[in-house]
Amino acid sequence: MRRINGLAAICRAVEGVAAAPSVAGNLVRHHRLVQAALSTTTNNGSLSRSNWLSCNRTAAGQSTSAAAHAVGGVILFSVAASAIGVEAHAKEPVQSEFRPKDVVLYQYEACPFCNKVKAFLDYYDIPYKVVEVNPLSKKEIKWSDYKKVPILMVDGEQMVDSSDIIDKLAKKIHPDRAVGSVADNEEKKWRGWVDNHLVHMLSPNIYRNTSEALESFDYITSHGNFSFAERIAAKYAGAAAMYFVSKKLKKKYNITDERASLYEAAETWVDALDGRDFLGGTKPNLADLAVYGVLRPIRYLKSGRDMVEQTRIGDWYARMEAAAGPSSRIQA
Ligand SMILES: N[C@@H](CCC(=O)N[C@@H](CS)C(=O)NCC(=O)O)C(=O)O
């Protein structure tokens, strides 16, 4: 029998969660239900139950992920909101020599890390194709040794890990950019905050209760690469699993009130802006793009709507939507 740490690791990708060691009766019972639900959904027989539930393995070879990881790594994506009423903040098309001819993003539509990369590509107006990865079979990235998304292929060069991808691209775009300045340090600090703090606020919020978990999975499954059968099963089983996982995550990250923590993070970010339009001043910097990217998947879910209603982040978010502008995604 799979241990609950497999279940907890469902959203490891999103949360960087180490597998939880304990087995709680309820969770195990629930996990069985989820397994049962998922095992009924293999539509062609080639996707075994363990594939469904175990889409990742730890170094020790333990199975670590599960449907909802698969699915749960996939937080959600934003519907691009219109920038009506927002002052004009434009994209910053690449001016340097760096003009990649062929950029392909392997992603889950709703993954916050993938959305971070997309926010960057959109803002710099770099055209990219998207290959939506099936989070259960991951057959689209079988060719790669790296088993997570995002993977970005830039003129044949494989780039992995959202922050590394952005560092590499930023270097190509601004090869002469000075490092070590106050602005540069500030940008680094807040990019770190996104990866180490902000992303951990997401899952506990979007899977906070059954209705929010279902809203999230409805979105995830309708925008991801799922077969019809997978979609139906993943929605209910994934939502149920992630509901429990989010409780574990709360504990792991010492979150008592997930909404309060999300609001606090939003306020912390607005304080960091210190009256500026963007952390980067009059233009977004990489930290602005990172915060915007990871929040995009939740912005139009209940948690994101609440966050915008209850905190001061809305104006900055609207400026970011205007700055990132329409997606530079092109047909694959
Ligand atoms: N540190 C990585 C984290 C990437 C990550 O964890 N991605 C998740 C999706 S949100 C993933 O692919 N998890 C593995 C899986 O789904 O099995 C980054 O910033 O790109």
The ligand as an SDF file (V2000), in Angstrom:
LIG
                    3D

 20 19  0  0  0  0  0  0  0  0999 V2000
   11.8990   24.4420   -8.9300 N   0  0  0  0  0  0  0  0  0  0  0  0
   11.1680   24.0400  -10.0930 C   0  0  0  0  0  0  0  0  0  0  0  0
    9.8910   23.3870   -9.6510 C   0  0  0  0  0  0  0  0  0  0  0  0
    9.1370   22.8280  -10.8360 C   0  0  0  0  0  0  0  0  0  0  0  0
    8.0270   21.9460  -10.3790 C   0  0  0  0  0  0  0  0  0  0  0  0
    8.0230   21.4740   -9.2350 O   0  0  0  0  0  0  0  0  0  0  0  0
    7.0810   21.6810  -11.3010 N   0  0  0  0  0  0  0  0  0  0  0  0
    6.0000   20.7940  -11.0040 C   0  0  0  0  0  0  0  0  0  0  0  0
    4.7190   21.2850  -11.6400 C   0  0  0  0  0  0  0  0  0  0  0  0
    4.0980   22.7260  -10.8540 S   0  0  0  0  0  0  0  0  0  0  0  0
    6.3030   19.4320  -11.5660 C   0  0  0  0  0  0  0  0  0  0  0  0
    6.5950   19.2770  -12.7250 O   0  0  0  0  0  0  0  0  0  0  0  0
    6.2510   18.4120  -10.7130 N   0  0  0  0  0  0  0  0  0  0  0  0
    6.5340   17.0780  -11.0860 C   0  0  0  0  0  0  0  0  0  0  0  0
    5.3370   16.2710  -11.4250 C   0  0  0  0  0  0  0  0  0  0  0  0
    4.2890   16.8090  -11.7990 O   0  0  0  0  0  0  0  0  0  0  0  0
    5.4690   15.0750  -11.3220 O   0  0  0  0  0  0  0  0  0  0  0  0
   10.8980   25.2690  -10.9480 C   0  0  0  0  0  0  0  0  0  0  0  0
   10.9480   26.3900  -10.4210 O   0  0  0  0  0  0  0  0  0  0  0  0
   10.6920   25.1140  -12.1660 O   0  0  0  0  0  0  0  0  0  0  0  0
  1  2  1  0
  2  3  1  0
  2 18  1  0
  3  4  1  0
  4  5  1  0
  5  6  2  0
  5  7  1  0
  7  8  1  0
  8  9  1  0
  8 11  1  0
  9 10  1  0
 11 12  2  0
 11 13  1  0
 13 14  1  0
 14 15  1  0
 15 16  2  0
 15 17  1  0
 18 19  2  0
 18 20  1  0
M  END
$$$$
